Amino acid sequence: MDMLEFGEFNGKYDTRIKGLGLDLLVSEVRNTDLKVLNVAKNIPTVAEVTQREVVLFAADAIQVLGANGFNVLLEGREQTVNYVRTKNRFTLVLSDESLIGMRRAAQRMMAGAFKSIGDIDAGDTAVEKSLDDTLETMVAEI
């Protein structure tokens, strides 16, 4: 956790990853580098051994934001967010839990397309091709 820092960077609150040759802001890589398979497939393993630290990090970040006038909505598994102290707590329930997998697949497709297209104003054909290419890559990884 020494490589993570929450604070104000470039005029906005963000998490900075600094170490092992990296110096990144999560907001800049959340839809690209952090969605690739090598990261996604290791999340359960990392979460298993760092869950306590991650929850404490999130709780500290929430305190910082709250102290600076922000209202914070924390999303996560109920077993995890129950460890964050708050006077307000809501539980949302999905009628179909398979939606979680579909959402995750859509996020990965969007991340792959965004990485190949970037911020340019691409037409529908280019976006569709990029999504098809990303889907082919995802299927090949299975």
Contact map, one row per residue, 1 for C-alpha under 8 A:
1111000000000000000000000000000000000000000000000000100000000000000000000000000000000000000000000000000000000000000000000000000000000000000000
1111100000000000000000000000000000000000000000000000000000000000000000000000000000000000000000000000000000000000000000000000000000000000000000
1111100000000001111000000000000000000000000000000000000000000000000000000000000000000000000000000000000000000000000000000000000000000000000000
1111110000000011110000000000000000000000000000000000000000000000000000000000000000000000000000000000000000000000000000000000000000000000000000
0111111000000011100000000000000000000000000000000000000000000000000000000000000000000000000000000000000000000000000000000000000000000000000000
0001111100001111000000000000000000000000000000000000000000001000000000000000000000000000000000000000000000000000000000000000000000000000000000
0000111110001111000000000000000000000000000000000000000000001000000000000000000000000000000000000000000000000000000000000000000000000000000000
0000011111111100000000000000000000000000000000000000000000000000000000000000000000000000000000000000000000000000000000000000000000000000000000
0000001111111100000000000000000000000000000000000000000000000000000000000000000000000000000000000000000000000000000000000000000000000000000000
0000000111110000000000000000000000000000000000000000000000000000000000000000000000000000000000000000000000000000000000000000000000000000000000
0000000111111000000000000000000000000000000000000000000000000000000000000000000000000000000000000000000000000000000000000000000000000000000000
0000000111111100000000000000000000000000000000000000000000000000000000000000000000000000000000000000000000000000000000000000000000000000000000
0000011110111110000000000000000000000000000000000000000000000000000000000000000000000000000000000000000000000000000000000000000000000000000000
0000011110011111000000001110000000000000000000000000000000000000000000000000000000000000000000000000000000000000000000000000000000000000000000
0001111000001111100000001110000000000000000000000000000000000000000000000000000000000000000000000000000000000000000000000000000000000000000000
0011111000000111110000111100000000000000000000000000000000000000000000000000000000000000000000000000000000000000000000000000000000000000000000
0011100000000011111001111100000000000000000000000000000000000000000000000000000000000000000000000000000000000000000000000000000000000000000000
0011000000000001111111110000000000000000000000000000000000000000000000000000000000000000000000000000000000000000000000000000000000000000000000
0010000000000000111111100000000000000000000000000000000000000000000000000000000000000000000000000000000000000000000000000000000000000000000000
0000000000000000011111000000000000000000000000000000000000000000000000000000000000000000000000000000000000000000000000000000000000000000000000
0000000000000000011111100000000000000000000000000000000000000000000000000000000000000000000000000000000000000000000000000000000000000000000000
0000000000000000111111110000000000000000000000000000000000000000000000000000000000000000000000000000000000000000000000000000000000000000000000
0000000000000001111011111000000000000000000000000000000000000000000000000000000000000000000000000000000000000000000000000000000000000000000000
0000000000000001110001111101100000000000000000000000000000000000000000000000000000000000000000000000000000000000000000000000000000000000000000
0000000000000111100000111111100000000000000000000000000000000000000000000000000000000000000000000000000000000000000000000000000000000000000000
0000000000000111100000011111110000000000000000000000000000000000000000000000000000000000000000000000000000000000000000000000000000000000000000
0000000000000110000000001111110000000000000000000000000000000000000000000000000000000000000000000000000000000000000000000000000000000000000000
0000000000000000000000011111111000000000000000000000000000000000000000000000000000000000000000000000000000000000000000000000000000000000000000
0000000000000000000000011111111111000000000000000000000000000000000000000000000000000000000000000000000000000000000000000000000000000000000000
0000000000000000000000000111111111100000000000000000000000000000000000000000000000000000000000000000000000000000000000000000000000000000000000
0000000000000000000000000001111111100000000000000000000000000000000000000000000000000000000000000000000000100110010000000000000000000000000000
0000000000000000000000000000111111110000000000000000000000000000000000000000000000000000000000000000000000000011011000000000000000000000000000
0000000000000000000000000000111111110010000000000000000000000000000000000000000000000000000000000000000000000000000000000000000000000000000000
0000000000000000000000000000111111110011000000000000000000000000000000000000000000000000000000000000000000000000000000000000000000000000000000
0000000000000000000000000000011111111011000000000000000000000000000000000000000000000000000000000000000000110010000000000000000000000000000000
0000000000000000000000000000000111111111000000000000000000000000000000000000000000000000000000000000000000010001000000000000000000000000000000
0000000000000000000000000000000000111111100000000000000000000000000000000000000000000000000000000000000000000000000000000000000000000000000000
0000000000000000000000000000000000011111110000000000000000000000000000000000000000000000000000000000000000000000000000000000000000000000000000
0000000000000000000000000000000011111111111000000000000000000000000000000000000000000000000000000000000000000000000000000000000000000000000000
0000000000000000000000000000000001111111111000000000000000000000000000000000000000000000000000000000000000000000000000000000000000000000000000
0000000000000000000000000000000000001111111100000000000000000000000000000000000000000000000000000000000000000000000000000000000000000000000000
0000000000000000000000000000000000000111111111000000000000000000000000000000000000000000000000000000000000000000000000000000000000000000000000
0000000000000000000000000000000000000011111111100000000000000000000000000000000000000000000000000000000000000000000000000000000000000000000000
0000000000000000000000000000000000000000111111110000000000000000000000000000000000000000000000000000000000000000000000000000000000000000000000
0000000000000000000000000000000000000000011111111000000000000000000000000000000000000000000000000000000000000000000000000000000000000000000000
0000000000000000000000000000000000000000011111111100000000000000000000000000000000000000000000000000000000000000000000000000000000000000000000
0000000000000000000000000000000000000000001111111110010000000000000000000000000000000000000000000000000000000000000000000000000000000000000000
0000000000000000000000000000000000000000000111111110000000000000000000000000000000000000000000000000000000000000000000000000000000000000000000
0000000000000000000000000000000000000000000011111111000000000000000000000000000000000000000000000000000000000000000000000000000000000000000000
0000000000000000000000000000000000000000000001111111110000000000000000000000000000000000000000000000000000000000000000000000000000000000000000
0000000000000000000000000000000000000000000000111111111000000000000000000000000000000000000000000000000000000000000000000000000000000000000000
0000000000000000000000000000000000000000000000001111111100000000000000000000000000000000000000000000000000000000000000000000000000000000000000
1000000000000000000000000000000000000000000000000111111110000000000000000000000000000000000000000000000000000000000000000000000000000000000000
0000000000000000000000000000000000000000000000100111111111000000000000000000000000000000000000000000000000000000000000000000000000000000000000
0000000000000000000000000000000000000000000000000011111111100000000000000000000110110000000000000000000000000000000000000000000000000000000000
0000000000000000000000000000000000000000000000000001111111110000000000000000000000010000000000000000000000000000000000000000000000000000000000
0000000000000000000000000000000000000000000000000000111111111000000000000000000000000000000000000000000000000000000000000000000000000000000000
0000000000000000000000000000000000000000000000000000011111111100000000000000000000000000000000000000000000000000000000000000000000000000000000
0000000000000000000000000000000000000000000000000000001111111110000000000000000000011000000000000000000000000000000000000000000000000000000000
0000000000000000000000000000000000000000000000000000000111111111000000000000000000000000000000000000000000000000000000000000000000000000000000
0000011000000000000000000000000000000000000000000000000011111111100000000000000000000000000000000000000000000000000000000000000000000000000000
0000000000000000000000000000000000000000000000000000000001111111110000010000000000000000000000000000000000000000000000000000000000000000000000
0000000000000000000000000000000000000000000000000000000000111111111000000000000000000000000000000000000000000000000000000000000000000000000000
0000000000000000000000000000000000000000000000000000000000011111111100000000000000000000000000000000000000000000000000000000000000000000000000
0000000000000000000000000000000000000000000000000000000000001111111111110000000000000000000000000000000000000000000000000000000000000000000000
0000000000000000000000000000000000000000000000000000000000000111111111110000000000000000000000000000000000000000000000000000000000000000000000
0000000000000000000000000000000000000000000000000000000000000011111111000000000000000000000000000000000000000000000000000000000000000000000000
0000000000000000000000000000000000000000000000000000000000000001111111000000000000000000000000000000000000000000000000000000000000000000000000
0000000000000000000000000000000000000000000000000000000000000000111111100000000000000000000000000000000000000000000000000000000000000000000000
0000000000000000000000000000000000000000000000000000000000000000111111110000000000000000000000000000000000000000000000000000000000000000000000
0000000000000000000000000000000000000000000000000000000000000000110011111000000000000000000000000000000000000000000000000000000000000000000000
0000000000000000000000000000000000000000000000000000000000000100110001111100000000000000000000000000000000000000000000000000000000000000000000
0000000000000000000000000000000000000000000000000000000000000000000000111110000000000000000000000000000000000000000000000000000000000000000000
0000000000000000000000000000000000000000000000000000000000000000000000011111000010000000000000000000000000000000000000000000000000000000000000
0000000000000000000000000000000000000000000000000000000000000000000000001111100010000000000000000000000000000000000000000000000000000000000000
0000000000000000000000000000000000000000000000000000000000000000000000000111110110000000000000000000000000000000000000000000000000000000000000
0000000000000000000000000000000000000000000000000000000000000000000000000011111110000000000000000000000000000000000000000000000000000000000000
0000000000000000000000000000000000000000000000000000000000000000000000000001111111000000001000000000000000000000000000000000000000000000000000
0000000000000000000000000000000000000000000000000000000000000000000000000000111111100000000000000000000000000000000000000000000000000000000000
0000000000000000000000000000000000000000000000000000001000000000000000000001111111110000000000000000000000000000000000000000000000000000000000
0000000000000000000000000000000000000000000000000000001000000000000000000111111111110000000000000000000000000000000000000000000000000000000000
0000000000000000000000000000000000000000000000000000000000000000000000000000011111111000000000000000000000000000000000000000000000000000000000
0000000000000000000000000000000000000000000000000000001000000000000000000000001111111000000000000000000000000000000000000000000000000000000000
0000000000000000000000000000000000000000000000000000001100100000000000000000000111111100000000000000000000000000000000000000000000000000000000
0000000000000000000000000000000000000000000000000000000000100000000000000000000001111110000000000000000000000000000000000000000000000000000000
0000000000000000000000000000000000000000000000000000000000000000000000000000000000011111100000000000000000000000000000000000000000000000000000
0000000000000000000000000000000000000000000000000000000000000000000000000000000000001111100000000000000000000000000000000000000000000000000000
0000000000000000000000000000000000000000000000000000000000000000000000000000000000000111110000000000000000000000000000000000000000000000000000
0000000000000000000000000000000000000000000000000000000000000000000000000000000000000111111000000000000000000000000000000000000000000000000000
0000000000000000000000000000000000000000000000000000000000000000000000000000000000000001111100000000000000000000000000000000000000000000000000
0000000000000000000000000000000000000000000000000000000000000000000000000000010000000000111110000000000000000000000000000000000000000000000000
0000000000000000000000000000000000000000000000000000000000000000000000000000000000000000011111000000000000000000000000000000000000000000000000
0000000000000000000000000000000000000000000000000000000000000000000000000000000000000000001111100000000000000000000000000000000000000000000000
0000000000000000000000000000000000000000000000000000000000000000000000000000000000000000000111111010000000000000000000000000000000000000000000
0000000000000000000000000000000000000000000000000000000000000000000000000000000000000000000011111000000000000000000000000000000000000000000000
0000000000000000000000000000000000000000000000000000000000000000000000000000000000000000000001111110000000000000000000000000000000000000000000
0000000000000000000000000000000000000000000000000000000000000000000000000000000000000000000001111111100000000000000000000000000000000000000000
0000000000000000000000000000000000000000000000000000000000000000000000000000000000000000000000011111110000000000000000000000000000000000000000
0000000000000000000000000000000000000000000000000000000000000000000000000000000000000000000001011111111000000000000000000000000000000000000000
0000000000000000000000000000000000000000000000000000000000000000000000000000000000000000000000001111111100000000000000000000000000000000000000
0000000000000000000000000000000000000000000000000000000000000000000000000000000000000000000000001111111110000000000000000000000000000000000000
0000000000000000000000000000000000000000000000000000000000000000000000000000000000000000000000000111111111000000000000000000000000000000000000
0000000000000000000000000000000000000000000000000000000000000000000000000000000000000000000000000011111111100000000000000000000000000000000000
0000000000000000000000000000000000000000000000000000000000000000000000000000000000000000000000000001111111110000000000000000000000000000000000
0000000000000000000000000000000000000000000000000000000000000000000000000000000000000000000000000000111111111000000000000000000000000000000000
0000000000000000000000000000000000000000000000000000000000000000000000000000000000000000000000000000011111111100000000000000000000000000000000
0000000000000000000000000000001000100000000000000000000000000000000000000000000000000000000000000000001111111110000000000000000000000000000000
0000000000000000000000000000000000110000000000000000000000000000000000000000000000000000000000000000000111111111000000000000000000000000000000
0000000000000000000000000000000000000000000000000000000000000000000000000000000000000000000000000000000011111111100000000000000000100110000000
0000000000000000000000000000001000000000000000000000000000000000000000000000000000000000000000000000000001111111110000000000000000100000000000
0000000000000000000000000000001100100000000000000000000000000000000000000000000000000000000000000000000000111111111000000000000000000000000000
0000000000000000000000000000000100010000000000000000000000000000000000000000000000000000000000000000000000011111111100000000000001100100000000
0000000000000000000000000000000000000000000000000000000000000000000000000000000000000000000000000000000000001111111111000000001001100100000000
0000000000000000000000000000001100000000000000000000000000000000000000000000000000000000000000000000000000000111111111100000000000000000000000
0000000000000000000000000000000100000000000000000000000000000000000000000000000000000000000000000000000000000011111111000000000000000000000000
0000000000000000000000000000000000000000000000000000000000000000000000000000000000000000000000000000000000000001111111000000000001000000000000
0000000000000000000000000000000000000000000000000000000000000000000000000000000000000000000000000000000000000000111111110100011001000000000000
0000000000000000000000000000000000000000000000000000000000000000000000000000000000000000000000000000000000000000111111110000000000000000000000
0000000000000000000000000000000000000000000000000000000000000000000000000000000000000000000000000000000000000000010011111000000000000000000000
0000000000000000000000000000000000000000000000000000000000000000000000000000000000000000000000000000000000000000000011111100000000000000000000
0000000000000000000000000000000000000000000000000000000000000000000000000000000000000000000000000000000000000000000000111110000000000000000000
0000000000000000000000000000000000000000000000000000000000000000000000000000000000000000000000000000000000000000000010011111011000000000000000
0000000000000000000000000000000000000000000000000000000000000000000000000000000000000000000000000000000000000000000000001111111000000000000000
0000000000000000000000000000000000000000000000000000000000000000000000000000000000000000000000000000000000000000000000000111111100000000000000
0000000000000000000000000000000000000000000000000000000000000000000000000000000000000000000000000000000000000000000000000011111110000000000000
0000000000000000000000000000000000000000000000000000000000000000000000000000000000000000000000000000000000000000000010000111111111000000000000
0000000000000000000000000000000000000000000000000000000000000000000000000000000000000000000000000000000000000000100010000111111111100000000000
0000000000000000000000000000000000000000000000000000000000000000000000000000000000000000000000000000000000000000000000000001111111110000000000
0000000000000000000000000000000000000000000000000000000000000000000000000000000000000000000000000000000000000000000000000000111111111000000000
0000000000000000000000000000000000000000000000000000000000000000000000000000000000000000000000000000000000000001100110000000011111111100000000
0000000000000000000000000000000000000000000000000000000000000000000000000000000000000000000000000000000000001101100000000000001111111110000000
0000000000000000000000000000000000000000000000000000000000000000000000000000000000000000000000000000000000000000000000000000000111111111000000
0000000000000000000000000000000000000000000000000000000000000000000000000000000000000000000000000000000000000000000000000000000011111111100000
0000000000000000000000000000000000000000000000000000000000000000000000000000000000000000000000000000000000001001100000000000000001111111110000
0000000000000000000000000000000000000000000000000000000000000000000000000000000000000000000000000000000000001000000000000000000000111111111000
0000000000000000000000000000000000000000000000000000000000000000000000000000000000000000000000000000000000000000000000000000000000011111111100
0000000000000000000000000000000000000000000000000000000000000000000000000000000000000000000000000000000000000000000000000000000000001111111110
0000000000000000000000000000000000000000000000000000000000000000000000000000000000000000000000000000000000000000000000000000000000000111111111
0000000000000000000000000000000000000000000000000000000000000000000000000000000000000000000000000000000000000000000000000000000000000011111111
0000000000000000000000000000000000000000000000000000000000000000000000000000000000000000000000000000000000000000000000000000000000000001111111
0000000000000000000000000000000000000000000000000000000000000000000000000000000000000000000000000000000000000000000000000000000000000000111111
0000000000000000000000000000000000000000000000000000000000000000000000000000000000000000000000000000000000000000000000000000000000000000011111
